[in-house]
């Protein structure tokens, strides 16, 4: 039986608390970037450009996007050393909302 998103988030929280903290702090901005990007296969810089006055930097955005791939919310189009591309045609909006719900619940 596949592990639920909620269980994968808890595993991330236990195994990588710093990464979990980054995700829980900035997931709203990342969600905004994913929702507003007009490209199907953007790199981090292209997603970053969609944000107005971002609180996170490009490196942090890249880290969170990689976490979303690990959590099966998003998928790579191509994984490269210099600039990953993300496949927004496979972006799971339902999973992203579930992620937001879990993080909101954990915050309270």
C-alpha positions in Angstrom: 0.0 0.0 0.0 1.5 3.4 -1.0 2.4 5.7 1.8 0.0 8.7 2.2 1.2 12.2 1.6 0.6 13.0 5.3 2.8 10.1 6.3 5.6 11.2 3.9 5.4 14.7 5.4 5.8 13.3 8.9 8.7 11.3 7.7 10.3 14.4 6.3 9.7 16.2 9.5 11.4 13.5 11.5 14.3 12.8 9.2 15.0 16.2 7.8 13.6 18.9 10.2 15.5 21.7 8.5 14.0 20.9 5.1 10.6 20.4 6.7 10.9 23.9 8.3 11.8 25.4 5.0 8.8 23.8 3.3 6.4 24.8 6.1 7.6 28.4 6.0 7.6 29.0 2.3 5.1 26.6 0.8 2.6 29.4 0.1 5.1 31.2 -2.1 6.0 28.1 -3.9 2.3 27.3 -4.5 1.8 30.8 -5.9 4.8 30.3 -8.3 3.4 26.9 -9.5 -0.1 28.3 -10.0 1.0 31.5 -11.9 3.7 30.1 -14.1 2.7 30.0 -17.7 5.4 27.5 -18.8 4.9 23.7 -18.9 8.6 22.9 -18.1 10.1 25.8 -16.1 13.4 25.9 -14.3 13.8 27.5 -10.9 14.7 30.9 -12.3 11.6 31.0 -14.4 9.4 30.0 -11.5 11.1 32.6 -9.3 10.4 35.4 -11.7 6.6 34.8 -11.2 6.9 35.9 -7.6 6.3 39.5 -6.5 8.7 40.5 -3.7 9.6 36.9 -2.7 10.8 36.2 0.9 12.7 33.1 -0.3 15.8 33.1 -2.6 16.2 31.0 -5.7 18.3 28.3 -3.9 15.5 27.9 -1.3 12.9 27.6 -4.0 15.0 24.9 -5.7 15.2 23.0 -2.5 11.5 23.2 -1.9 10.7 22.1 -5.5 13.0 19.1 -5.0 11.1 18.3 -1.8 7.8 18.5 -3.7 9.2 16.0 -6.2 10.1 13.7 -3.3 6.5 14.1 -1.9 5.0 13.3 -5.4 3.3 16.7 -5.7 5.5 17.6 -8.7 7.7 15.8 -11.1 11.0 16.5 -12.9 10.9 17.1 -16.6 14.7 16.8 -16.7 17.1 16.6 -13.7 20.4 18.2 -14.6 23.4 19.5 -12.7 23.0 23.1 -13.7 19.2 23.7 -13.9 16.4 21.2 -13.2 13.2 21.6 -15.2 9.9 20.8 -13.6 7.0 19.2 -15.3 4.0 21.4 -14.5 1.8 19.2 -16.7 2.1 16.6 -14.0 1.7 19.0 -11.1 -0.9 17.6 -8.7 -2.9 20.5 -7.4 -4.9 18.2 -5.1 -1.8 16.9 -3.5 -0.5 20.5 -3.1 -3.8 21.4 -1.3 -3.4 18.3 0.9 0.1 19.4 1.7 -1.1 22.9 2.6 -3.8 21.4 4.8 -1.3 19.2 6.7 1.2 22.0 7.2 -1.6 24.4 8.4 -2.8 21.7 10.9 0.8 21.1 12.1 1.3 24.9 12.6 -1.6 25.1 15.1 
